[in-house]
Amino acid sequence: MSVLVRRPALGLLVGVPILLVILGTLDALRESGVVGLPVVPWQTLWGLPLDRWIRDVAASLTVGFLILGGLLLGRPIPKLLGAASLSALVWLASVLAMVPLTISELLGRPLSDSFDPAIISSLLLTDLGKVLVAQIGLVALVAALGWAVVGRITGVIVLALAAAAAMLPALTGHSGLGGGHTSASISLALHLAAVGVWVGGLVAVCRYLLTNPPDANVAIRRFSVLALGAVLVLAESGLLNASLRMDGFASLITSPYGALILAKGTVLGALIVLGWRQRKRAVPLLVSGQATGRSIVLRLAAFEILLMGVALGLSVALSRTAPPAGAIAGDRITAAALGLLALGVPLVIVWAGGRPARLQRWTSAYPEPFAVALLVTAVVLADVVPTGFLGVGFAAILASAVLVLVGWLFAMAAIGPRGVPAVIIVMVLWPAALWWAQRSEPTETVWQLLLAVVVAEVCLVLLLVVRRSLLAKAAPPDVVPAASVEVSA
């Protein structure tokens, strides 16, 4: 963890394996074998999502370094502005690489044949090509002018160019340029800008704090206010964009696209909790001048950036996944949605403090029945929802609410002194529950089920981590909580 504290941007790299694993389980990295259709080469299938990830990360870092280095501190910070220009050069290279990669994907041509000037010029005359040209021009200006920021006015100009370039991808992909997709395009543009402010800004603040500056409290206090606004825009625009792309709530739990949105929402919830704790506990220590404040802020920020890396990997995977056509009777709850609703969302709720004392005492007395109830609920609802009973939309809403409720009760039981056996029961039997739920009509591949199992097990491990932390805070100073309490129980 000390490496991530010293090099916070490295935490974003966790998004790469997550991106590749998700696309691999969705069979999006293998060449199509359909006779008569153009075959997109594997180099493009792998290269395009990786290039998009590099583009998104570089765009976020550029925006973040420009905000802190050119605006928030009231004076230009040369090191941060230099980092903004360097990240803009990486951003520019990724957008340039996107041209042949896009040609290769659209035409199903080998990557080596996608550098034909005639084909490139034809692409650049299309709406997609015009967006790419505009982005290339804007990013090139940012890379050149980042070094020239000498005050707030020039800082605002360069930041405006960078923000415009960061929002341009909203005019392509699933949003498109059609008039009927105006709301989706605008909401996605705001979403992308907010990501740059929050993710890139946090990395920039961490890098600045590592130099132990005298105005560290000013930097963190001002960015804390800005980050709060970015989170609100991020959550609202993401919710609106998801609602525009999916036909009803049922698509959220019956499609891979919906499962990715659930995963993003869960990670965003965890980030909001972590950011709120940073704002309420660590930031006041730094602002008040206490010696431990800076180290606590940097340590919590390293965890935040790690989660942001997960979110960025999910975002790129989402952009490479087709939105669902609409749920119908017979569609099954995906294994990933089962795990996220029953384990992921309750984990975030409990971690955020949603654990009433009276209810927690009641559940923690006998945690094992809640573990069994969670497993039975998951299996039963996985069988009930596809029947379309009460209508597929209402059934999906009801099933999601029940899963979260039962999962919340289980999570509260699990964080009590006797909670470990209950967690172990779910860890061992959750794969069997998923297999039983899919036994009659398996609609997911083995790899998709395996990934869903891994996600569920990770949630359970994190639940044990939260449990240990809560018991450590509740125990007297002279008691070692985790081992002694568990043995006596």
N, C-alpha and C positions, 0 to 999 in steps of 0.2 A: 504493500500500500504506500510505502514511503516514496517509491518511484513515481506513482501517480500524483502524489502531492508535489514532488519536484517538477514533474512533467505532466501537467494536468491534461493536455490535449491528447495524450496517449490513451486515456480512457475512452475516447471516441472510437478507437480501433475495434472495440468489442462489437461494433455494428457490422463489421465485415463478415465474420463467421456466422452471425445470426442471419444476415441477408442471404448468404450462400446456402445455409442449411434450409431455410424456408423455401427458397426457389428450387432447391434440389428435391425437397419432399413434394412440391407441386409439379414436378417434372418440367420445370421451365428452363433447365440448363442442358437439356438433351435435344439433339437434332430430331425433327419430325420425320417419321417414316411413311407419311401418307403419299401414296403414288399420285403424281400429277400436280402436286402443290410445290411451290418454291421451298427449298430447304435453307433455313437460316443456319449458317455454320456455327459450330460450337464456340469458336473464338468470339463471335458477336454475342451469343447468348450469355457468355460469361463476362465479356468486356463491357457491354452496355450498362448493366446494373452497377458494376464496380466503378465505371466512369461517372455514373450519376451520383454514386455515394461520394466520390471525390469532389464532384462539383458542389454538392450540398454542404459538405463539411468546409470546403474552401470558401464558399460564399458566406457561411455563418461566421467563420473566423475573420474574414475581411470586414464584414459589417461590425462585429464586436470590437475589433481593434480600432476601427475608425471612431466608433462611439466613445470609447474610453480615451483614446489617444488624441482625439481632436475636439471633443466637446465637453465631456462630463467634468473634467478637472480644471477647465477654464484656461488652460494653456496647452500647447502642443507637446506631446511626449514623443520624441524622435524614435525611440526604440519600438514603441507600439505602432507608430505610423509606418516604420520600416517593415514590421511584421505584417501590417495590412497590405502593403505593396507586394511582398513576397507571396502571401496567400492569394492575392489577386492574380499573380502570374500563374500559380497552380490552377486557379479557377479558369483562367483564360485557356490554358492547355487542355483542360478537361472539356471545355465547350468546343474547342477546335477538334478534338478527338471524336466528339459526338457526331460530327458531320459524316465521316465515312462509316461510323458504326450505325447511324440511322439509315443510311443508304443500303448497307448490307442487310439490315433487318427488313426494311420495306420491300426491297426487290429480291431478297433471298439470294444475294450474290456473295461470292467469297470476299473476304475483307480486302484481299490484295487487289481486287477488281473495282473496289469502291472509291478509288482515288482518281477515276476518270474525270477530267475537267468538264467534259460535256454533261455528264450525269450530275456532278456537283453544282454546276450552274443551273441545271434544271430544278434541282432541289431548292436552291436558294431563291427561285422565283415563286415558290409556293408559300402559303401562309406560314407553314412550319419553318421554311428556310428564312423567311423575313424575320421571324422571332430569333432564330439563331444568329443572323447577321447583326440584329440590334443588340443582342446580348454580347456578342464578341466585341462590338464597338464600345459599349459601355464599360465592360470589364477592362478592356485595354486602356481606356481613359483613367479608370480607377487605379490601375497598376502604375501608370505614369505620373498621376497627380498626387498619389498618396504621400510621396516624399515632399510635395510642395505645400502641404498644409502648414500655414503660419499663424492661423488664428481661427476663431469660431466661424467666421463667414466662409472662409475656404473649406473649413471642416464640414460645414453644413452642405456645401455644394458637392464635395466628393462623396459624402455619405448619401446624399440624395441619388447620385449616379449609381452607387453600389446597391442601394435599396431597390431602385428601379430594375437593375439587372437581376437581382435576386428574385423579384416578383414575376419576371417575364415567363419562366417555365409554367406559370399558371395558365398561360394562353395555349398550351399544347397538352398532349396526353388526353386523359379522360375528360377534362373540362372543355377543351376545344375552343374554337373561335366563333362558333355559331351564336346567334342572338339568344337562342333558347338556353344557352349555358352561361349567361352573364353572371348570374348569382354564384354559380360554382366557380367561375374564374375569379371573381372578386374575392370570395371567401378564401380560396386557395392562395391568392396573392397575399392577402393579409396574414394568412397562416405562415407562409414562407418568410415574410418579413419579421414576424414575431419570433420565429425559430432563430433567425440570425441574431436578433437583439438578445435573446435569452441565452442561447448556447454560446455564441461567439463572445458575447459580453462577459459571461462568467469565466470563460477561459482567459480573456484579456485581464480581468480583475485579478485572477489567480496569478498570472504571470507578473502583474504589477506588484502584488503584495509580496511576491518572493524576493523582490529587490529591497524589501523593508523600507518603503518610502515614509517620509514624515507625515504625508497627508493620506495615509492608508484609510483612516476613518472617514475622510471625505469621499474617497472613491467607493468604498463599500456602502456607505449610507446613500449616496446618490444612485448607485446602481441598484440597490435594493428596491427603491421606489420605482425605477424604470422596469425592473424585472417583474414586479407585481402587475404593472400594466400589460407587459408582454404576455404573461401567463393568462390573464383574462382574455386578451385578444386571441391567443392560441387556442384556448379551450372553446370559446364561442365559435370561432371560425371553423375549427375542426368538427364540432358538432353539426353546424349548418352544412358543411361540405359533405359529411357522411350521410345526412338525411336526404340530400339532393341526389346522391349516387345510388341509394338503395331504395327498393320498392317495398316499404313496410318494415316493421320491427322484426318480423320472422326471418328476414334475410340476414339479420345480424347474427343469429345463432345457427343458421343452416348452411352457411357458405364459407369457404376459406377467406373471402374478402371480408366478411363480417367478423370472422375470428381475428383477423389482423387488426381490425378497428377496435375490437374488444381489448386486444393486447396493448395497443397504443393507449387506449383510455386508462387501462390499469397502470401502465408505466407512468402516464401523466399524473394520475392520482398520487402515486408514490413520490413523484418529483415535487408535487405541490406540498405534500406533507413534509418532505425533507427541506424544501425551501422555506416553509413556514417555521420550522424548528430553527433553521439557520437565522432567520430574521428575528425571532423572538429570544433566542438563547445566545448564539455565538456573536451576532453583530453587535448587540449592546456591550459585550465584553471588549470588543475591539474599539468601539467608539469611545468607551470610557477610559481607554488607555491601559487596560490590564495586559500583562505580559503574555498570558495564555490565549488571549483573544485571537491573535493572528493564526496560531497553529490550529485552533479549533475550527476557525473559518475555512482554512485550507483543507483540513481533513474532511469536513463535511462537504465542501465543494468538490473534492475528488470523487466522493460517492455520487454526487449530483451529476457530474460529467460522465461518469460510468453509465448511469441510467440514461442520460441523454444519448450516449452512443447506442444503447439498445433501441431507443426510440427512433433514431435516425436510420438504423438498419431496418426496422419495421416499416418506416415510411417509404424507403426505396423499394422494399418488397411489395408494399401496397401499390405503388405506382406501376409495378410490373404484373399486377394481378387484375384480371377483368372483373368489373362490378357484376354482381349477380343479376340475372334477368327478373327475378321475383320468386318468392317462395310459394309453393303449392302443397296441398295435402299429400303426404308421403315423404316429404323432405325430412331428413333426420337431423337432430342436433349434432353438430360436429364435436368430435372428442376434445378439440381445443377449447371450444366454447363451454363445454361441461366443466373442464378444469379451471378456466378463468373465472366463471361465475361462482362455482362452488368453493374455490380455494384462493384464487388471485384477488378478486374484489374484497372478500371478507378479510383477507390478510391486510390489505390497505386500510380498511375500516378500523380494524382492531389497533393497528399501528398508529393510526391518526388519533386514537383516544376514544373510539366508539365502543366502550366497554363499561356499561352501568354497573356499579359496585354490587347491587343486590342481584342482578341477573348473573354476574360473573361468579358470585359465591354459589348460586344455585347450580350453574353448569359445571363448575370446577369440582363439585363434590363427587359427581359420577360422570366422568368424561367419556368413558367407553361407549355408553349408549348413543351419544351424539355422533361418534365416529361411525357406528353401524347405521344410524339414521341417515347420515350423509351419503353413504354408499348405496343404501336402498333407494333413497330419493333420486340419485343420479340415474340408476338403472330404470326405475319406474318412469321417470319423466322422459328418458330417452325413448321409451316405448310408446308413451301416451301422445306426445306432440305430433309424430308423423300421422296419426290417425285423423288429424284435423278436427278432433273433438272440440266443440265450442268455437270452431273457426281457427284456421292456422295462425292468424295474427294474435287473437286473444290468448290462444293456447301458448304461444311463444312468450308473450308478456307475463302470463301467469307462471309458466315454468321458470322463467328467469328470476322472477321475484322470489319464488319458493326456493330455488337453488341458492340465491344470495342469503336468504333468511336462515336456512338450515346450515349453510356454510359459516355464517356469522356466529351462530350458536356453537358450532363445533370449534371455531377459532377461539372463542372465549373459554370454552372448556379446555382447549389445548394449552393455553397460556397459564393455566393454574398449576399448583404444585404437583398434581398427579396427571398432568397432561401428556407426558411422553408416551405411555402405552397407547393412548388414543391416536396420537400421531403415527406411531408405528403400525397400528392396525390399518389406517388409511394408506400409508406408504406401501404396505404389502399387498393390500387387496384392491387398490385403485386400478392397476392394470387388468386384473380379472374383471372388475366392474365394467371397464371399457370394452373388453372382449365380449362380455355377456350382452352389453347393450348393442353391439354390432353383429351379433351372431346370426340373426335372421336375414338381414339385408345389408351386407357390408358395402358401404358407399365410399370408404376411404382406404387408401393403400396402407400397407404395413408400415411404411416409413412415416406417413402422416400420423398414424396411431402412436408410433414410437416417439415422435416429436411431441405429441400431446402428453404422453406419459412423462417425458423428461420435464416439460413445463410444469406439470402438476407436482412432480417430486421436488423441483426447485422451490416451488411455493411452500411446500411442507417443510423443507429445510430452513427457509427464511422464517417460517412460523416458529420453529424451534429457536432461531436466533433472537427473534423478538421476545419470546418467552423468557429466555435466559436474561436478556437485558432488563425486562420488567421485574423479574424476581430479584435481580441484583440491586435494583433501586429500592425495592420494598424491604429487603433484608436489613437487619441491624449491621452496623459496621464491622462487628467482630464475628460475623457468620459468613461462611462460604455457602451461597445459596444453592447453586445448581446441583451439586453432588449430594450434599447432606440432606436437603429437603427431599430429593428424589429417593434416596435410600430409605429414609424413615417412612416415606409413603408406601 
